[in-house]
């Protein structure tokens, strides 16, 4: 239940950050061409703040995942823990491979449209 509660909290924070994508500072940036140094500084300062918030959320999510894995491994016997970690690593590798394939497919579709 603790994990689910923390996951919900992170989801709410992420939703709030995503809403800032359309806030007034971003709307103002949409009209900035970036032709001057002050425009570039304005863009950079606005985006850095949003990037920092996203990094913080991702770090908290990673921490929650590690705590969850640690708690699961803590209740398993050693053999079960090994099997669980092997399966989790295999899943991670397959998801990574799938993402790479999707990226390559997406890149080909974009290049075909051009």
C-alpha positions in Angstrom: 0.0 0.0 0.0 2.9 2.4 0.7 4.3 1.8 -2.8 0.9 2.4 -4.4 0.5 5.6 -2.3 3.9 6.9 -3.3 3.3 6.0 -6.9 0.1 8.0 -6.9 1.9 11.0 -5.4 4.6 10.8 -8.1 1.9 10.5 -10.8 0.2 13.6 -9.4 3.5 15.6 -9.4 4.2 14.4 -12.9 0.8 15.5 -14.1 1.4 19.0 -12.5 4.7 19.3 -14.3 3.2 18.2 -17.6 0.5 20.9 -17.2 3.3 23.5 -17.1 4.1 22.6 -20.7 1.2 24.9 -21.6 1.7 27.5 -18.9 2.2 31.2 -19.7 6.0 31.0 -19.8 5.8 28.3 -22.5 3.2 30.3 -24.5 5.5 33.3 -24.4 8.4 31.1 -25.6 6.3 29.9 -28.6 6.6 33.5 -30.0 10.3 33.8 -29.4 12.4 33.1 -32.5 15.7 32.8 -30.7 17.4 35.3 -32.8 19.0 37.2 -29.9 21.1 36.2 -27.0 18.5 37.4 -24.5 15.9 35.2 -26.3 18.2 32.2 -25.9 18.7 33.0 -22.2 15.0 33.2 -21.7 14.4 29.9 -23.4 17.2 28.3 -21.5 16.1 29.5 -18.1 12.5 28.4 -18.7 13.4 25.0 -20.0 16.0 24.3 -17.4 13.5 24.7 -14.6 11.1 22.2 -16.2 14.0 19.8 -16.9 15.1 20.0 -13.3 11.6 19.2 -12.1 11.4 16.2 -14.5 14.8 14.9 -13.3 13.7 15.1 -9.7 10.5 13.1 -10.5 12.5 10.5 -12.4 15.0 10.2 -9.5 12.2 9.7 -7.0 10.6 7.1 -9.3 13.9 5.2 -9.6 14.3 5.4 -5.8 10.7 4.0 -5.4 11.5 1.1 -7.9 14.7 0.3 -6.0 12.9 0.3 -2.6 10.1 -1.9 -4.1 12.6 -4.4 -5.5 14.5 -4.5 -2.2 11.3 -5.1 -0.3 10.3 -7.9 -2.6 13.7 -9.5 -2.4 13.6 -9.1 1.4 10.5 -11.4 1.7 11.7 -14.1 -0.7 14.0 -16.9 0.2 17.5 -16.7 -1.5 16.6 -19.0 -4.4 13.3 -17.2 -5.1 15.2 -13.8 -4.9 17.7 -15.0 -7.5 14.9 -16.2 -9.8 13.0 -12.9 -9.4 16.1 -10.8 -10.1 17.0 -12.9 -13.2 13.4 -12.5 -14.5 13.4 -8.8 -13.7 16.7 -8.3 -15.6 15.4 -10.3 -18.5 12.3 -8.2 -18.7 14.3 -5.0 -18.5 16.6 -6.2 -21.4 13.6 -7.2 -23.5 11.9 -3.8 -22.9 15.1 -2.1 -23.9 15.4 -4.1 -27.1 11.7 -3.4 -27.9 12.3 0.3 -27.4 15.3 0.3 -29.6 13.3 -1.4 -32.4 10.5 1.1 -32.0 13.0 4.0 -32.2 14.5 2.5 -35.4 11.1 1.9 -36.9 10.0 5.4 -36.0 13.1 6.9 -37.5 12.5 5.0 -40.8 8.9 6.2 -41.0 10.0 9.8 -40.4 12.7 9.6 -43.1 10.3 8.0 -45.6 7.9 10.9 -45.2 10.6 13.4 -46.0 
